[in-house]
């Protein structure tokens, strides 16, 4: 499967599955999203669960969740730069 280029909010957890991943998922959507995540909008892609190789029941097992994000402020800056560039090329500026 191929995913489009995106910025990602990446979160990691350590501990046996499924508990570590379930706890991480809860923290992402109950703590991060209400405080920080609302500054972004969905990046148009799928959220990913990331699993490392190894014993998934080990207390040292690492996994993660990646959420595609899009910062509207960056879009506005990019749009402004594009508009100014167009205005310069056409002689408006």
N, CA, C and O atoms as a MOPAC input file, in Angstrom:
PM7 MOZYME 1SCF
protein

 N      0.84700 1    -1.16800 1     0.00000 1
 C      0.00000 1     0.00000 1     0.00000 1
 C      0.89800 1     1.23800 1     0.00000 1
 O      1.92200 1     1.26300 1     0.68400 1
 N      0.52500 1     2.24100 1    -0.74900 1
 C      1.27400 1     3.48900 1    -0.84000 1
 C      0.44600 1     4.60700 1    -0.21900 1
 O     -0.76800 1     4.68000 1    -0.41000 1
 N      1.11700 1     5.46900 1     0.52000 1
 C      0.45200 1     6.60300 1     1.14700 1
 C      1.01000 1     7.88600 1     0.55600 1
 O      2.20200 1     7.95900 1     0.26000 1
 N      0.17000 1     8.89700 1     0.37900 1
 C      0.66100 1    10.16400 1    -0.15900 1
 C      1.58800 1    10.84300 1     0.85200 1
 O      1.50200 1    10.59700 1     2.05500 1
 N      2.46900 1    11.69700 1     0.34500 1
 C      3.35200 1    12.45400 1     1.22200 1
 C      2.50200 1    13.24900 1     2.20200 1
 O      1.47600 1    13.81900 1     1.83200 1
 N      2.93700 1    13.28100 1     3.44100 1
 C      2.15200 1    13.95200 1     4.46800 1
 C      3.04100 1    14.30700 1     5.63400 1
 O      4.13200 1    13.75800 1     5.78000 1
 N      2.58000 1    15.22300 1     6.46600 1
 C      3.16600 1    15.43400 1     7.77800 1
 C      2.43900 1    14.48700 1     8.70900 1
 O      1.25700 1    14.19800 1     8.52600 1
 N      3.16200 1    14.00600 1     9.71200 1
 C      2.57900 1    13.02400 1    10.61900 1
 C      2.77800 1    13.43900 1    12.06800 1
 O      3.85100 1    13.90900 1    12.44500 1
 N      1.75200 1    13.26500 1    12.86800 1
 C      1.89800 1    13.31700 1    14.31800 1
 C      2.18200 1    11.87000 1    14.71800 1
 O      1.35600 1    10.98400 1    14.49600 1
 N      3.35500 1    11.63800 1    15.31000 1
 C      3.77700 1    10.25800 1    15.60100 1
 C      3.82800 1    10.05700 1    17.11400 1
 O      4.38400 1    10.86800 1    17.85400 1
 N      3.23800 1     8.96500 1    17.53900 1
 C      3.15500 1     8.63500 1    18.95600 1
 C      3.68100 1     7.21700 1    19.16200 1
 O      3.44500 1     6.34000 1    18.33200 1
 N      4.38600 1     6.99400 1    20.25800 1
 C      4.92700 1     5.65400 1    20.49300 1
 C      4.55800 1     5.17200 1    21.88300 1
 O      4.29300 1     5.95600 1    22.79500 1
 N      4.55100 1     3.85400 1    22.01000 1
 C      4.24200 1     3.20500 1    23.27200 1
 C      5.19700 1     2.03500 1    23.47500 1
 O      5.75700 1     1.49300 1    22.52200 1
 N      5.36100 1     1.67000 1    24.70800 1
 C      6.21900 1     0.53800 1    25.05000 1
 C      5.44800 1    -0.36400 1    26.00500 1
 O      4.87300 1     0.09100 1    26.99500 1
 N      5.45100 1    -1.65000 1    25.68300 1
 C      4.77000 1    -2.61500 1    26.53600 1
 C      4.03800 1    -3.64700 1    25.70400 1
 O      3.95000 1    -3.52900 1    24.48200 1
 N      3.51000 1    -4.66500 1    26.37900 1
 C      2.84100 1    -5.74800 1    25.64900 1
 C      1.54200 1    -5.29700 1    24.97700 1
 O      0.81800 1    -4.43400 1    25.47300 1
 N      1.28300 1    -5.92200 1    23.82600 1
 C      0.02400 1    -5.68300 1    23.11600 1
 C     -1.06000 1    -6.58700 1    23.68800 1
 O     -0.74300 1    -7.67000 1    24.18000 1
 N     -2.28300 1    -6.19700 1    23.64300 1
 C     -2.84100 1    -4.99800 1    23.02400 1
 C     -2.89700 1    -3.79100 1    23.96800 1
 O     -3.20500 1    -2.67900 1    23.54100 1
 N     -2.59900 1    -4.01800 1    25.25300 1
 C     -2.80100 1    -2.95900 1    26.25300 1
 C     -2.03800 1    -1.67500 1    25.94600 1
 O     -2.59100 1    -0.58300 1    26.08200 1
 N     -0.76100 1    -1.79100 1    25.52800 1
 C      0.03600 1    -0.58200 1    25.29600 1
 C     -0.53700 1     0.23500 1    24.14200 1
 O     -0.59400 1     1.46100 1    24.22500 1
 N     -0.95500 1    -0.42000 1    23.08300 1
 C     -1.49800 1     0.29600 1    21.93000 1
 C     -2.87500 1     0.88400 1    22.23900 1
 O     -3.19100 1     1.99000 1    21.80100 1
 N     -3.67900 1     0.15900 1    22.98000 1
 C     -5.00000 1     0.67000 1    23.35000 1
 C     -4.87500 1     1.89300 1    24.25200 1
 O     -5.61900 1     2.86100 1    24.09400 1
 N     -3.93300 1     1.85200 1    25.20100 1
 C     -3.71400 1     2.99700 1    26.08800 1
 C     -3.20000 1     4.19600 1    25.29200 1
 O     -3.61200 1     5.33100 1    25.53400 1
 N     -2.30000 1     3.94000 1    24.34200 1
 C     -1.77900 1     5.01000 1    23.50200 1
 C     -2.90300 1     5.63300 1    22.67500 1
 O     -3.00100 1     6.85700 1    22.59100 1
 N     -3.73000 1     4.82200 1    22.08000 1
 C     -4.84700 1     5.31600 1    21.28200 1
 C     -5.75100 1     6.22500 1    22.12200 1
 O     -6.18800 1     7.27600 1    21.65500 1
 N     -6.02400 1     5.81800 1    23.34700 1
 C     -6.84700 1     6.62600 1    24.24700 1
 C     -6.17700 1     7.96600 1    24.52600 1
 O     -6.83300 1     9.00700 1    24.48300 1
 N     -4.86500 1     7.94800 1    24.81300 1
 C     -4.14000 1     9.20100 1    25.08800 1
 C     -4.14500 1    10.12900 1    23.87100 1
 O     -4.33200 1    11.33800 1    24.00500 1
 N     -3.94100 1     9.55600 1    22.69200 1
 C     -3.91400 1    10.37700 1    21.47700 1
 C     -5.23200 1    11.11300 1    21.31300 1
 O     -5.24300 1    12.32500 1    21.09400 1
 N     -6.33100 1    10.40200 1    21.41500 1
 C     -7.62500 1    11.01400 1    21.09700 1
 C     -8.28300 1    11.71700 1    22.27500 1
 O     -9.14700 1    12.56800 1    22.06300 1
 N     -7.90900 1    11.39800 1    23.50100 1
 C     -8.50500 1    12.08400 1    24.65000 1
 C     -7.61500 1    13.18900 1    25.21500 1
 O     -8.11400 1    14.10400 1    25.87100 1
 N     -6.29800 1    13.11800 1    24.97100 1
 C     -5.39400 1    14.13400 1    25.50800 1
 C     -4.78500 1    15.00700 1    24.41000 1
 O     -4.92800 1    16.23000 1    24.44300 1
 N     -4.10600 1    14.38900 1    23.43900 1
 C     -3.42900 1    15.18300 1    22.40500 1
 C     -4.42400 1    15.89900 1    21.51300 1
 O     -4.31800 1    17.11100 1    21.32100 1
 N     -5.38300 1    15.18000 1    20.96900 1
 C     -6.29100 1    15.79400 1    19.99700 1
 C     -7.04300 1    17.00300 1    20.55300 1
 O     -7.07300 1    18.04200 1    19.89400 1
 N     -7.64900 1    16.91100 1    21.73800 1
 C     -8.37200 1    18.09700 1    22.23500 1
 C     -7.45600 1    19.29900 1    22.49900 1
 O     -7.89200 1    20.44400 1    22.38100 1
 N     -6.18200 1    19.04200 1    22.85800 1
 C     -5.27600 1    20.15000 1    23.18800 1
 C     -4.50000 1    20.65000 1    21.98300 1
 O     -4.48500 1    21.85300 1    21.71900 1
 N     -3.86000 1    19.76000 1    21.24800 1
 C     -2.98100 1    20.12900 1    20.14400 1
 C     -3.52700 1    19.73900 1    18.77700 1
 O     -3.35200 1    20.47000 1    17.80100 1
 N     -4.17700 1    18.60800 1    18.70900 1
 C     -4.60900 1    18.06100 1    17.43000 1
 C     -5.59700 1    18.92000 1    16.68100 1
 O     -5.66000 1    18.86800 1    15.45300 1
 N     -6.37300 1    19.71000 1    17.40300 1
 C     -7.37000 1    20.55000 1    16.73700 1
 C     -6.73800 1    21.69000 1    15.95400 1
 O     -7.42000 1    22.35700 1    15.17500 1
 N     -5.42900 1    21.92700 1    16.15400 1
 C     -4.73100 1    22.95200 1    15.37500 1
 C     -4.53600 1    22.47600 1    13.93400 1
 O     -4.25100 1    23.26600 1    13.03500 1
 N     -4.69400 1    21.19200 1    13.74300 1
 C     -4.46800 1    20.58300 1    12.44400 1
 C     -5.78600 1    20.05200 1    11.91700 1
 O     -6.78200 1    19.96300 1    12.63500 1
 N     -5.76100 1    19.70500 1    10.65200 1
 C     -6.91700 1    18.98600 1    10.13200 1
 C     -6.39000 1    17.71200 1     9.50100 1
 O     -5.19900 1    17.59100 1     9.21300 1
 N     -7.26100 1    16.79400 1     9.29600 1
 C     -6.84000 1    15.49500 1     8.76500 1
 C     -6.04500 1    15.68300 1     7.49200 1
 O     -6.38400 1    16.51100 1     6.64500 1
 N     -4.98300 1    14.90300 1     7.36800 1
 C     -4.11900 1    15.00000 1     6.20700 1
 C     -4.64600 1    14.25500 1     4.99900 1
 O     -3.98000 1    14.20300 1     3.96500 1
 N     -5.81700 1    13.68600 1     5.11100 1
 C     -6.41500 1    13.01600 1     3.97500 1
 C     -5.97400 1    11.58100 1     3.81000 1
 O     -6.34100 1    10.92900 1     2.83300 1
 N     -5.19900 1    11.08300 1     4.74100 1
 C     -4.73600 1     9.70200 1     4.64100 1
 C     -5.22400 1     8.88200 1     5.81100 1
 O     -5.96900 1     9.35900 1     6.66800 1
 N     -4.79700 1     7.66700 1     5.82700 1
 C     -5.20000 1     6.74600 1     6.88100 1
 C     -4.27400 1     6.86800 1     8.08700 1
 O     -3.07300 1     7.09000 1     7.93500 1
 N     -4.82800 1     6.72300 1     9.26500 1
 C     -4.02600 1     6.62200 1    10.46300 1
 C     -3.31300 1     5.27600 1    10.41900 1
 O     -3.90100 1     4.27900 1     9.99900 1
 N     -2.05600 1     5.23600 1    10.84700 1
 C     -1.28900 1     3.99400 1    10.80700 1
 C     -0.97700 1     3.49700 1    12.20500 1
 O     -0.66000 1     4.27900 1    13.10100 1
 N     -1.06900 1     2.20100 1    12.37900 1
 C     -0.52500 1     1.55200 1    13.56500 1
 C      0.81700 1     0.97600 1    13.13900 1
 O      0.90400 1     0.28300 1    12.12500 1
 N      1.85800 1     1.25900 1    13.90600 1
 C      3.20700 1     0.84800 1    13.55000 1
 C      3.68300 1    -0.17400 1    14.57800 1
 O      3.66700 1     0.07700 1    15.78300 1
 N      4.10600 1    -1.32900 1    14.07400 1
 C      4.55200 1    -2.42100 1    14.93700 1
 C      6.01600 1    -2.72900 1    14.65800 1
 O      6.42700 1    -2.84300 1    13.50400 1
 N      6.79400 1    -2.86000 1    15.72000 1
 C      8.19600 1    -3.24600 1    15.54800 1
 C      8.28200 1    -4.77500 1    15.54600 1
 O      7.36800 1    -5.45500 1    16.01100 1
 N      9.39400 1    -5.30900 1    15.01600 1
 C      9.56700 1    -6.75800 1    15.10400 1
 C      9.83200 1    -7.14500 1    16.56400 1
 O     10.29000 1    -6.32700 1    17.36100 1
 N      9.54400 1    -8.36900 1    16.88800 1
 C      9.84800 1    -8.83500 1    18.24300 1
 C      8.64700 1    -9.43900 1    18.92300 1
 O      7.58400 1    -9.62200 1    18.33100 1
 N      8.85400 1    -9.74200 1    20.18600 1
 C      7.83400 1   -10.37800 1    21.01100 1
 C      6.80000 1    -9.34400 1    21.43200 1
 O      7.08800 1    -8.47100 1    22.25100 1
 N      5.60500 1    -9.43800 1    20.87900 1
 C      4.55700 1    -8.45800 1    21.15300 1
 C      4.04300 1    -8.51700 1    22.59000 1
 O      3.27900 1    -7.64500 1    23.00400 1
 N      4.44600 1    -9.52100 1    23.34600 1
 C      4.03300 1    -9.61400 1    24.74700 1
 C      5.12700 1    -9.15000 1    25.71300 1
 O      4.94100 1    -9.17200 1    26.92900 1
 N      6.26000 1    -8.73500 1    25.16500 1
 C      7.38400 1    -8.27400 1    25.98400 1
 C      7.08200 1    -6.90400 1    26.58700 1
 O      6.44600 1    -6.07100 1    25.94000 1
 N      7.53100 1    -6.66400 1    27.81600 1
 C      7.36400 1    -5.33100 1    28.40200 1
 C      8.19100 1    -4.26500 1    27.66400 1
 O      7.96000 1    -3.07000 1    27.84800 1
 N      9.14600 1    -4.69100 1    26.83700 1
 C      9.98500 1    -3.77300 1    26.06700 1
 C      9.51400 1    -3.60300 1    24.61700 1
 O     10.15600 1    -2.90100 1    23.83600 1
 N      8.41100 1    -4.23500 1    24.26200 1
 C      7.92100 1    -4.15900 1    22.88700 1
 C      7.50400 1    -2.71800 1    22.57300 1
 O      6.87300 1    -2.05600 1    23.39700 1
 N      7.86400 1    -2.23200 1    21.36500 1
 C      7.53700 1    -0.86700 1    20.95700 1
 C      6.58500 1    -0.87500 1    19.76500 1
 O      6.73900 1    -1.65300 1    18.82300 1
 N      5.60400 1     0.01000 1    19.83500 1
 C      4.63600 1     0.16900 1    18.75300 1
 C      4.25500 1     1.64200 1    18.69100 1
 O      4.71000 1     2.43900 1    19.51200 1
 N      3.43200 1     2.00000 1    17.73300 1
 C      3.06400 1     3.39900 1    17.63300 1
 C      1.83400 1     3.64500 1    16.79600 1
 O      1.28400 1     2.74600 1    16.15900 1
 N      1.42700 1     4.88600 1    16.82100 1
 C      0.31300 1     5.36700 1    16.01200 1
 C      0.80100 1     6.61600 1    15.29700 1
 O      1.37300 1     7.51300 1    15.91600 1
 N      0.57200 1     6.67100 1    13.99000 1
 C      0.89700 1     7.84100 1    13.18600 1
 C     -0.41000 1     8.40400 1    12.64800 1
 O     -1.20600 1     7.68900 1    12.04000 1
 N     -0.61600 1     9.68600 1    12.87800 1
 C     -1.82600 1    10.36100 1    12.41500 1
 C     -1.41700 1    11.39300 1    11.36300 1
 O     -0.63800 1    12.29700 1    11.66600 1
 N     -1.93100 1    11.27700 1    10.12300 1
 C     -1.58300 1    12.28300 1     9.12000 1
 C     -2.24200 1    13.60900 1     9.47900 1
 O     -3.42700 1    13.65500 1     9.80800 1
 N     -1.46800 1    14.67700 1     9.41200 1
 C     -2.00000 1    15.99100 1     9.76800 1
 C     -1.65300 1    17.00100 1     8.68600 1
 O     -0.71300 1    16.81800 1     7.91200 1
 N     -2.41400 1    18.04000 1     8.65500 1
 C     -2.19900 1    19.12400 1     7.71300 1
 C     -2.35100 1    20.41400 1     8.49500 1
 O     -3.39100 1    20.64200 1     9.11300 1
 N     -1.34400 1    21.25400 1     8.48000 1
 C     -1.37900 1    22.51200 1     9.21200 1
 C     -1.94500 1    23.59900 1     8.30300 1
 O     -1.28300 1    24.00500 1     7.34700 1
 N     -3.16000 1    24.07900 1     8.58300 1
 C     -3.75600 1    25.10700 1     7.72400 1
 C     -2.92000 1    26.38200 1     7.66100 1
 O     -2.96200 1    27.09200 1     6.65600 1
 N     -2.15200 1    26.68800 1     8.72600 1
 C     -1.30500 1    27.88000 1     8.70700 1
 C     -0.24100 1    27.75700 1     7.62500 1
 O      0.06500 1    28.73900 1     6.94800 1
 N      0.32900 1    26.56600 1     7.45100 1
 C      1.32400 1    26.35500 1     6.39400 1
 C      0.68300 1    26.54300 1     5.02500 1
 O      1.29300 1    27.10800 1     4.11800 1
 N     -0.54800 1    26.06600 1     4.88300 1
 C     -1.24800 1    26.22600 1     3.61000 1
 C     -1.44300 1    27.69700 1     3.30300 1
 O     -1.24400 1    28.12600 1     2.16700 1
 N     -1.83200 1    28.47400 1     4.30600 1
 C     -2.04800 1    29.89600 1     4.10100 1
 C     -0.75200 1    30.59700 1     3.70400 1
 O     -0.75700 1    31.46100 1     2.82700 1
 N      0.36300 1    30.23000 1     4.34800 1
 C      1.66200 1    30.81900 1     4.00200 1
 C      2.03600 1    30.45700 1     2.56600 1
 O      2.51200 1    31.30200 1     1.80800 1
 N      1.81700 1    29.20700 1     2.20400 1
 C      2.14000 1    28.75100 1     0.86300 1
 C      1.27400 1    29.45700 1    -0.17400 1
 O      1.76900 1    29.88700 1    -1.21600 1
 N     -0.01300 1    29.57400 1     0.11600 1
 C     -0.91500 1    30.25900 1    -0.80500 1
 C     -0.51800 1    31.71500 1    -0.96500 1
 O     -0.53600 1    32.24200 1    -2.07700 1
 N     -0.15800 1    32.37500 1     0.13800 1
 C      0.24000 1    33.78100 1     0.08000 1
 C      1.48700 1    33.94400 1    -0.77400 1
 O      1.56300 1    34.86200 1    -1.59100 1
 N      2.47800 1    33.05200 1    -0.59300 1
 C      3.70700 1    33.11300 1    -1.38000 1
 C      3.39600 1    32.90000 1    -2.86000 1
 O      3.97400 1    33.56900 1    -3.71600 1
 N      2.49300 1    31.97700 1    -3.16500 1
 C      2.12600 1    31.69900 1    -4.55300 1
 C      1.42200 1    32.90200 1    -5.18300 1
 O      1.66800 1    33.23300 1    -6.34300 1
 N      0.55700 1    33.54500 1    -4.42500 1
 C     -0.15400 1    34.72100 1    -4.93700 1
 C      0.83100 1    35.85400 1    -5.21200 1
 O      0.75900 1    36.50100 1    -6.25700 1
 N      1.75500 1    36.09700 1    -4.27200 1
 C      2.75000 1    37.15600 1    -4.45000 1
 C      3.62300 1    36.85800 1    -5.66100 1
 O      3.92100 1    37.75000 1    -6.45500 1
 N      4.03400 1    35.59000 1    -5.80000 1
 C      4.85400 1    35.20100 1    -6.94000 1
 C      4.11100 1    35.45900 1    -8.24800 1
 O      4.69200 1    35.98400 1    -9.19700 1
 N      2.85600 1    35.10000 1    -8.30200 1
 C      2.04200 1    35.31500 1    -9.49900 1
 C      1.90300 1    36.80300 1    -9.79000 1
 O      1.96100 1    37.22800 1   -10.94400 1
 N      1.72000 1    37.58800 1    -8.73500 1
 C      1.57800 1    39.03500 1    -8.91400 1
 C      2.87700 1    39.63900 1    -9.45000 1
 O      2.83800 1    40.56000 1   -10.26600 1
 N      4.01600 1    39.13500 1    -9.00400 1
 C      5.29800 1    39.63600 1    -9.47700 1
 C      5.50900 1    39.25300 1   -10.93100 1
 O      5.97200 1    40.07200 1   -11.72500 1
 N      5.17900 1    38.02400 1   -11.28700 1
 C      5.36200 1    37.54600 1   -12.66200 1
 C      4.47900 1    38.33800 1   -13.62700 1
 O      4.90600 1    38.67700 1   -14.73100 1
 N      3.26300 1    38.62500 1   -13.21200 1
 C      2.32400 1    39.33200 1   -14.10100 1
 C      2.52400 1    40.84300 1   -14.06800 1
 O      1.87200 1    41.57200 1   -14.81600 1
 N      3.43000 1    41.32100 1   -13.19800 1
 C      3.71300 1    42.75100 1   -13.14400 1
 C      2.78300 1    43.54400 1   -12.26000 1
 O      2.82800 1    44.77400 1   -12.27200 1
 N      1.94000 1    42.87500 1   -11.49100 1
 C      1.04900 1    43.60800 1   -10.57800 1
 C      1.86000 1    44.20200 1    -9.43100 1
 O      1.51500 1    45.26600 1    -8.91600 1
 N      2.93500 1    43.52500 1    -9.02400 1
 C      3.80800 1    44.04500 1    -7.96300 1
 C      5.10900 1    44.52100 1    -8.54900 1
 O      5.97900 1    44.99400 1    -7.81700 1

